[in-house]
């Protein structure tokens, strides 16, 4: 989790983010192994879950990224 203003948001670790980007590049080049494809799908699903949770947390806190005090 990462603190952002008065709320905590879910985010990938630096290592997981790097791995996701590496897998994404290989996917674009159509060079994923079956194991890497499964890993990519899993990380993509986790990203969607984090996005949904973070949106719910932001809505509950009435946080808006466009407010100057949140920048």
Secondary structure as UniProt FT lines:
FT   STRAND          2..4
FT   TURN            5..6
FT   STRAND          7..9
FT   HELIX           14..28
FT   TURN            29..30
FT   HELIX           34..61
FT   TURN            65..66
FT   HELIX           68..70
//
